[in-house]
């Protein structure tokens, strides 16, 4: 991967505050109570307050793809969710989940500079977004032009990720948090699928640790989905599948070691930032189980099951 793309990926992650390394236990982030202790009447309120922090902690597919390319893992088109038959997706549930999954795939294509392959995917994304009444946040013509010309990958990456950020904000602000939660779940499951597939075939400590850290992130994601799990059979099924993945993480251990504090200037004031390093203890057997269940869940979702 070129230094230019590496730098851009880092900029995008900073803009959206996406960082897989940020755990919800860190100083300055929201403190989540034990999930089962949340009163039913507070669930919706908690979900609204916590969603920004959850999104902040979810591993960006852009970051995952950047790590994969830095490992010199070849681009694999078979990893992409098929767009054939996407016109048969009729429910908002299906459209929202697939909008997230296809968005993750778009990030994968862009990082690997396979922009010529993304036109069909962009058309599908536009159709999903229009069906959910959020298509106004996708500058489809500009995205298509940048993809075809391959002239400005920096702008394409930024515009792609920023569009999804705007969709998420709009859905939450218009009291459509349930749709936003589905889109976020789609982004997460596709990023999880990519990361686990590659980690099992191309061992790398950085990516392996990212997979292990998803134990914490998945707990937050379940909290985000929990208020809606009884609203329909689809939501209940999705929640149960996510719990299956969470159960596969049951024996993965994550500990934290404090690093050297750093003093930085913010708004003219010196602020002390305490860094910490996560240490992931995950066996090969645990990784294989997590990868297998994640793949199964992902394949059920893209098949409409």
C-alpha positions as a Markdown table, in Angstrom:
| # | Residue | x | y | z |
|---|---|---|---|---|
| 1 | Unk | 0.0 | 0.0 | 0.0 |
| 2 | Unk | 1.4 | 3.4 | -0.8 |
| 3 | Unk | 2.1 | 5.9 | 1.9 |
| 4 | Unk | -0.4 | 8.2 | 0.4 |
| 5 | Unk | -3.2 | 5.8 | 0.9 |
| 6 | Unk | -2.1 | 4.8 | 4.3 |
| 7 | Unk | -2.1 | 8.4 | 5.4 |
| 8 | Unk | -5.5 | 9.0 | 3.8 |
| 9 | Unk | -7.0 | 6.0 | 5.6 |
| 10 | Unk | -5.7 | 7.4 | 8.9 |
| 11 | Unk | -7.2 | 10.8 | 8.1 |
| 12 | Unk | -10.6 | 9.3 | 7.4 |
| 13 | Unk | -10.5 | 7.3 | 10.6 |
| 14 | Unk | -9.7 | 10.4 | 12.5 |
| 15 | Unk | -12.5 | 12.4 | 10.8 |
| 16 | Unk | -15.1 | 9.8 | 11.7 |
| 17 | Unk | -13.4 | 8.9 | 15.0 |
| 18 | Unk | -13.3 | 5.3 | 14.0 |
| 19 | Unk | -10.7 | 3.3 | 15.9 |
| 20 | Unk | -10.8 | -0.4 | 16.7 |
| 21 | Unk | -8.2 | 0.3 | 19.4 |
| 22 | Unk | -10.5 | 2.5 | 21.4 |
| 23 | Unk | -12.3 | 0.4 | 24.0 |
| 24 | Unk | -15.4 | 1.7 | 25.8 |
| 25 | Unk | -13.5 | 1.4 | 29.0 |
| 26 | Unk | -11.1 | 4.1 | 28.2 |
| 27 | Unk | -11.0 | 7.4 | 30.0 |
| 28 | Unk | -13.3 | 10.0 | 28.5 |
| 29 | Unk | -15.7 | 7.6 | 26.8 |
| 30 | Unk | -19.2 | 6.6 | 27.9 |
| 31 | Unk | -19.4 | 4.0 | 30.7 |
| 32 | Unk | -21.7 | 1.2 | 29.7 |
| 33 | Unk | -23.5 | -0.6 | 32.5 |
| 34 | Unk | -23.9 | -4.4 | 32.4 |
| 35 | Unk | -26.2 | -5.0 | 29.6 |
| 36 | Unk | -28.8 | -7.0 | 31.5 |
| 37 | Unk | -29.1 | -4.3 | 34.1 |
| 38 | Unk | -30.5 | -1.8 | 31.7 |
| 39 | Unk | -34.2 | -1.2 | 32.6 |
| 40 | Unk | -36.5 | -1.7 | 29.6 |
| 41 | Unk | -37.8 | 1.8 | 29.8 |
| 42 | Unk | -34.3 | 3.2 | 29.6 |
| 43 | Unk | -33.2 | 1.0 | 26.7 |
| 44 | Unk | -34.1 | 3.5 | 23.9 |
| 45 | Unk | -32.6 | 6.4 | 25.7 |
| 46 | Unk | -29.4 | 4.5 | 26.4 |
| 47 | Unk | -29.2 | 3.5 | 22.8 |
| 48 | Unk | -29.4 | 7.1 | 21.6 |
| 49 | Unk | -26.8 | 8.3 | 24.1 |
| 50 | Unk | -24.4 | 5.4 | 23.4 |
| 51 | Unk | -24.6 | 5.1 | 19.7 |
| 52 | Unk | -21.9 | 7.7 | 18.9 |
| 53 | Unk | -19.5 | 5.9 | 21.2 |
| 54 | Unk | -20.3 | 2.5 | 19.7 |
| 55 | Unk | -19.8 | 3.8 | 16.1 |
| 56 | Unk | -16.5 | 5.3 | 17.3 |
| 57 | Unk | -15.3 | 1.9 | 18.5 |
| 58 | Unk | -16.4 | -0.2 | 15.6 |
| 59 | Unk | -13.5 | -1.3 | 13.4 |
| 60 | Unk | -13.8 | 0.6 | 10.1 |
| 61 | Unk | -13.7 | -1.6 | 7.1 |
| 62 | Unk | -11.3 | 1.0 | 5.6 |
| 63 | Unk | -8.9 | 0.3 | 8.5 |
| 64 | Unk | -9.3 | -3.5 | 8.1 |
| 65 | Unk | -8.7 | -3.3 | 4.3 |
| 66 | Unk | -5.7 | -1.0 | 4.9 |
| 67 | Unk | -4.1 | -3.6 | 7.3 |
| 68 | Unk | -4.8 | -6.3 | 4.8 |
| 69 | Unk | -3.1 | -4.4 | 2.0 |
| 70 | Unk | -0.1 | -3.6 | 4.2 |
| 71 | Unk | 0.2 | -7.3 | 4.8 |
| 72 | Unk | 0.4 | -7.7 | 1.0 |
| 73 | Unk | -2.7 | -9.9 | 1.1 |
| 74 | Unk | -4.0 | -10.1 | -2.6 |
| 75 | Unk | -7.4 | -8.6 | -3.4 |
| 76 | Unk | -10.0 | -11.3 | -3.5 |
| 77 | Unk | -13.3 | -10.6 | -5.3 |
| 78 | Unk | -14.9 | -13.6 | -3.7 |
| 79 | Unk | -15.0 | -11.8 | -0.4 |
| 80 | Unk | -17.5 | -9.3 | -1.7 |
| 81 | Unk | -21.2 | -9.7 | -1.1 |
| 82 | Unk | -23.0 | -10.4 | -4.4 |
| 83 | Unk | -25.1 | -7.7 | -5.9 |
| 84 | Unk | -27.1 | -10.0 | -8.1 |
| 85 | Unk | -30.6 | -10.3 | -6.9 |
| 86 | Unk | -30.3 | -7.3 | -4.7 |
| 87 | Unk | -33.4 | -5.9 | -6.4 |
| 88 | Unk | -35.4 | -8.6 | -4.6 |
| 89 | Unk | -34.7 | -7.0 | -1.2 |
| 90 | Unk | -38.0 | -5.6 | -0.3 |
| 91 | Unk | -38.0 | -4.9 | 3.4 |
| 92 | Unk | -36.4 | -1.9 | 5.2 |
| 93 | Unk | -34.7 | -4.5 | 7.4 |
| 94 | Unk | -32.9 | -6.2 | 4.4 |
| 95 | Unk | -32.1 | -2.9 | 2.8 |
| 96 | Unk | -30.5 | -1.4 | 5.9 |
| 97 | Unk | -28.4 | -4.4 | 6.7 |
| 98 | Unk | -27.2 | -4.7 | 3.1 |
| 99 | Unk | -26.5 | -1.0 | 2.9 |
| 100 | Unk | -24.0 | -1.5 | 5.7 |
| 101 | Unk | -22.5 | -4.7 | 4.1 |
| 102 | Unk | -22.2 | -3.1 | 0.7 |
| 103 | Unk | -20.6 | 0.0 | 2.3 |
| 104 | Unk | -17.9 | -2.1 | 3.9 |
| 105 | Unk | -17.3 | -3.8 | 0.5 |
| 106 | Unk | -17.0 | -0.4 | -1.1 |
| 107 | Unk | -14.2 | 0.6 | 1.3 |
| 108 | Unk | -12.4 | -2.7 | 0.5 |
| 109 | Unk | -12.6 | -2.0 | -3.2 |
| 110 | Unk | -11.4 | 1.6 | -2.8 |
| 111 | Unk | -8.4 | 0.8 | -0.6 |
| 112 | Unk | -7.3 | -1.8 | -3.1 |
| 113 | Unk | -7.9 | 0.7 | -5.9 |
| 114 | Unk | -10.4 | -1.6 | -7.7 |
| 115 | Unk | -12.5 | 1.4 | -8.4 |
| 116 | Unk | -13.5 | 0.1 | -11.8 |
| 117 | Unk | -15.3 | -2.8 | -10.1 |
| 118 | Unk | -17.3 | -0.5 | -7.9 |
| 119 | Unk | -19.8 | 1.1 | -10.4 |
| 120 | Unk | -22.2 | -1.8 | -10.1 |
| 121 | Unk | -21.8 | -1.8 | -6.3 |
| 122 | Unk | -22.4 | 1.9 | -6.2 |
| 123 | Unk | -25.6 | 1.5 | -8.2 |
| 124 | Unk | -26.8 | -1.1 | -5.8 |
| 125 | Unk | -25.9 | 1.1 | -2.8 |
| 126 | Unk | -27.9 | 3.9 | -4.4 |
| 127 | Unk | -30.9 | 1.7 | -4.8 |
| 128 | Unk | -30.7 | 0.5 | -1.2 |
| 129 | Unk | -30.3 | 4.1 | 0.0 |
| 130 | Unk | -33.2 | 5.4 | -2.1 |
| 131 | Unk | -35.4 | 2.6 | -0.7 |
| 132 | Unk | -34.7 | 3.8 | 2.8 |
| 133 | Unk | -35.2 | 7.5 | 1.8 |
| 134 | Unk | -31.6 | 8.4 | 2.5 |
| 135 | Unk | -30.3 | 8.5 | -1.1 |
| 136 | Unk | -30.0 | 12.3 | -0.9 |
| 137 | Unk | -26.8 | 11.8 | 1.1 |
| 138 | Unk | -25.1 | 9.9 | -1.7 |
| 139 | Unk | -23.5 | 12.0 | -4.5 |
| 140 | Unk | -23.9 | 9.1 | -6.8 |
| 141 | Unk | -22.8 | 10.9 | -10.0 |
| 142 | Unk | -19.6 | 12.2 | -8.4 |
| 143 | Unk | -18.8 | 8.8 | -6.8 |
| 144 | Unk | -19.4 | 7.1 | -10.2 |
| 145 | Unk | -17.2 | 9.6 | -12.0 |
| 146 | Unk | -14.4 | 9.2 | -9.6 |
| 147 | Unk | -14.7 | 5.4 | -9.7 |
| 148 | Unk | -14.6 | 5.2 | -13.5 |
| 149 | Unk | -11.8 | 7.7 | -13.9 |
| 150 | Unk | -9.6 | 6.4 | -11.1 |
| 151 | Unk | -8.3 | 10.0 | -11.0 |
| 152 | Unk | -8.7 | 10.9 | -7.4 |
| 153 | Unk | -8.8 | 8.0 | -5.0 |
| 154 | Unk | -8.4 | 10.3 | -2.0 |
| 155 | Unk | -11.6 | 12.1 | -2.8 |
| 156 | Unk | -13.4 | 8.8 | -3.6 |
| 157 | Unk | -12.5 | 7.3 | -0.2 |
| 158 | Unk | -13.5 | 10.4 | 1.7 |
| 159 | Unk | -16.8 | 10.9 | -0.1 |
| 160 | Unk | -17.7 | 7.3 | 0.3 |
| 161 | Unk | -17.1 | 7.1 | 4.0 |
| 162 | Unk | -18.5 | 10.6 | 4.6 |
| 163 | Unk | -21.7 | 9.7 | 2.9 |
| 164 | Unk | -22.3 | 6.8 | 5.3 |
| 165 | Unk | -21.5 | 9.1 | 8.2 |
| 166 | Unk | -24.2 | 11.5 | 7.1 |
| 167 | Unk | -26.7 | 8.8 | 6.6 |
| 168 | Unk | -26.1 | 7.5 | 10.1 |
| 169 | Unk | -26.5 | 11.0 | 11.6 |
| 170 | Unk | -29.7 | 11.7 | 9.7 |
| 171 | Unk | -31.3 | 8.4 | 10.7 |
| 172 | Unk | -30.6 | 9.0 | 14.4 |
| 173 | Unk | -31.7 | 12.6 | 14.3 |
| 174 | Unk | -35.0 | 11.6 | 12.5 |
| 175 | Unk | -35.8 | 9.0 | 15.2 |
| 176 | Unk | -35.0 | 6.1 | 12.9 |
| 177 | Unk | -32.4 | 4.6 | 15.2 |
| 178 | Unk | -33.5 | 1.1 | 14.5 |
| 179 | Unk | -32.6 | 1.5 | 10.8 |
| 180 | Unk | -29.2 | 3.1 | 11.7 |
| 181 | Unk | -28.5 | 0.2 | 14.1 |
| 182 | Unk | -29.1 | -2.3 | 11.3 |
| 183 | Unk | -26.8 | -0.4 | 8.9 |
| 184 | Unk | -24.1 | -0.3 | 11.6 |
| 185 | Unk | -24.5 | -4.0 | 12.2 |
| 186 | Unk | -24.1 | -4.7 | 8.5 |
| 187 | Unk | -20.9 | -2.7 | 8.4 |
| 188 | Unk | -19.6 | -4.6 | 11.4 |
| 189 | Unk | -20.4 | -8.1 | 10.2 |
| 190 | Unk | -18.8 | -7.5 | 6.8 |
| 191 | Unk | -15.7 | -6.0 | 8.4 |
| 192 | Unk | -15.6 | -9.0 | 10.8 |
| 193 | Unk | -16.0 | -11.4 | 7.9 |
| 194 | Unk | -13.1 | -9.9 | 6.0 |
| 195 | Unk | -10.9 | -9.7 | 9.0 |
| 196 | Unk | -11.5 | -13.3 | 10.2 |
| 197 | Unk | -11.2 | -14.8 | 6.7 |
| 198 | Unk | -7.8 | -13.2 | 6.1 |
| 199 | Unk | -6.5 | -13.8 | 9.6 |
| 200 | Unk | -7.1 | -17.5 | 9.3 |
| 201 | Unk | -5.2 | -17.7 | 6.0 |
| 202 | Unk | -2.6 | -15.0 | 6.4 |
| 203 | Unk | -1.5 | -14.9 | 10.1 |
| 204 | Unk | -0.7 | -11.4 | 11.3 |
| 205 | Unk | -0.5 | -10.2 | 14.9 |
| 206 | Unk | -2.1 | -6.8 | 14.2 |
| 207 | Unk | -5.1 | -8.1 | 12.4 |
| 208 | Unk | -5.5 | -11.0 | 14.8 |
| 209 | Unk | -5.6 | -8.6 | 17.7 |
| 210 | Unk | -8.2 | -6.5 | 15.9 |
| 211 | Unk | -10.3 | -9.7 | 15.6 |
| 212 | Unk | -9.9 | -10.4 | 19.3 |
| 213 | Unk | -10.8 | -6.9 | 20.3 |
| 214 | Unk | -14.2 | -7.3 | 18.7 |
| 215 | Unk | -15.3 | -9.1 | 21.8 |
| 216 | Unk | -15.6 | -5.7 | 23.5 |
| 217 | Unk | -17.1 | -4.0 | 20.4 |
| 218 | Unk | -19.6 | -6.7 | 19.9 |
| 219 | Unk | -20.9 | -6.3 | 23.4 |
| 220 | Unk | -21.6 | -2.6 | 22.6 |
| 221 | Unk | -23.2 | -3.6 | 19.3 |
| 222 | Unk | -25.6 | -6.0 | 21.1 |
| 223 | Unk | -26.5 | -3.2 | 23.4 |
| 224 | Unk | -27.3 | -1.0 | 20.4 |
| 225 | Unk | -29.6 | -3.7 | 18.9 |
| 226 | Unk | -31.2 | -4.9 | 22.2 |
| 227 | Unk | -34.0 | -2.3 | 22.3 |
| 228 | Unk | -35.3 | -3.5 | 18.9 |
| 229 | Unk | -34.9 | -7.3 | 19.3 |
| 230 | Unk | -38.5 | -7.9 | 20.1 |
| 231 | Unk | -39.9 | -5.6 | 17.4 |
| 232 | Unk | -40.0 | -8.2 | 14.7 |
| 233 | Unk | -38.8 | -11.7 | 13.8 |
| 234 | Unk | -36.0 | -10.3 | 11.7 |
| 235 | Unk | -34.6 | -8.2 | 14.5 |
| 236 | Unk | -34.9 | -11.1 | 16.9 |
| 237 | Unk | -33.1 | -13.4 | 14.5 |
| 238 | Unk | -30.3 | -10.9 | 13.9 |
| 239 | Unk | -29.8 | -10.3 | 17.6 |
| 240 | Unk | -29.7 | -14.1 | 18.3 |
| 241 | Unk | -27.1 | -14.5 | 15.5 |
| 242 | Unk | -25.0 | -11.7 | 16.9 |
| 243 | Unk | -25.2 | -13.4 | 20.3 |
| 244 | Unk | -23.9 | -16.6 | 18.7 |
| 245 | Unk | -20.8 | -14.7 | 17.6 |
| 246 | Unk | -20.5 | -13.2 | 21.1 |
| 247 | Unk | -20.6 | -16.6 | 22.7 |
| 248 | Unk | -17.7 | -17.7 | 20.5 |
| 249 | Unk | -15.7 | -15.0 | 22.2 |
| 250 | Unk | -16.5 | -16.2 | 25.7 |
| 251 | Unk | -13.0 | -17.5 | 26.5 |
| 252 | Unk | -11.0 | -14.8 | 24.7 |
| 253 | Unk | -9.1 | -12.7 | 27.2 |
| 254 | Unk | -8.3 | -9.0 | 26.8 |
| 255 | Unk | -6.2 | -7.1 | 29.3 |
| 256 | Unk | -4.9 | -3.6 | 29.2 |
| 257 | Unk | -1.4 | -2.2 | 30.0 |
| 258 | Unk | -1.0 | 1.5 | 30.6 |
| 259 | Unk | 1.6 | 3.2 | 28.3 |
| 260 | Unk | 3.4 | 6.4 | 28.7 |
| 261 | Unk | 1.1 | 9.4 | 29.2 |
| 262 | Unk | 1.3 | 12.1 | 26.5 |
| 263 | Unk | 0.8 | 15.8 | 26.9 |
| 264 | Unk | -0.8 | 17.6 | 24.0 |
| 265 | Unk | -2.2 | 21.1 | 23.4 |
| 266 | Unk | -5.9 | 21.5 | 22.8 |
| 267 | Unk | -7.6 | 24.9 | 22.5 |
| 268 | Unk | -4.5 | 26.5 | 24.0 |
| 269 | Unk | -4.5 | 24.2 | 27.1 |
| 270 | Unk | -2.2 | 21.3 | 27.9 |
| 271 | Unk | -4.1 | 18.1 | 28.2 |
| 272 | Unk | -2.7 | 14.8 | 29.5 |
| 273 | Unk | -3.7 | 11.7 | 27.5 |
| 274 | Unk | -3.2 | 8.3 | 29.0 |
| 275 | Unk | -2.4 | 5.7 | 26.4 |
| 276 | Unk | -3.1 | 2.0 | 26.9 |
| 277 | Unk | -2.3 | -1.1 | 25.0 |
| 278 | Unk | -4.7 | -4.0 | 24.7 |
| 279 | Unk | -3.3 | -7.5 | 25.1 |
| 280 | Unk | -5.4 | -10.2 | 23.4 |
| 281 | Unk | -5.2 | -13.9 | 24.4 |
| 282 | Unk | -7.0 | -15.9 | 21.7 |
| 283 | Unk | -6.1 | -19.5 | 20.7 |
| 284 | Unk | -6.2 | -20.8 | 17.1 |
| 285 | Unk | -9.2 | -22.9 | 17.9 |
| 286 | Unk | -11.0 | -19.9 | 19.3 |
| 287 | Unk | -10.2 | -17.9 | 16.2 |
| 288 | Unk | -11.4 | -20.7 | 13.9 |
| 289 | Unk | -14.7 | -20.9 | 15.8 |
| 290 | Unk | -15.2 | -17.1 | 15.7 |
| 291 | Unk | -14.4 | -17.1 | 12.0 |
| 292 | Unk | -16.8 | -20.0 | 11.2 |
| 293 | Unk | -19.7 | -18.5 | 13.1 |
| 294 | Unk | -19.1 | -15.0 | 11.7 |
| 295 | Unk | -19.0 | -16.4 | 8.1 |
| 296 | Unk | -22.2 | -18.3 | 8.7 |
| 297 | Unk | -24.1 | -15.2 | 10.1 |
| 298 | Unk | -22.8 | -13.0 | 7.3 |
| 299 | Unk | -23.9 | -15.5 | 4.6 |
| 300 | Unk | -27.3 | -15.8 | 6.1 |
| 301 | Unk | -27.7 | -12.1 | 6.0 |
| 302 | Unk | -26.6 | -11.7 | 2.4 |
| 303 | Unk | -28.9 | -14.5 | 1.3 |
| 304 | Unk | -31.8 | -12.8 | 3.1 |
| 305 | Unk | -32.1 | -15.6 | 5.6 |
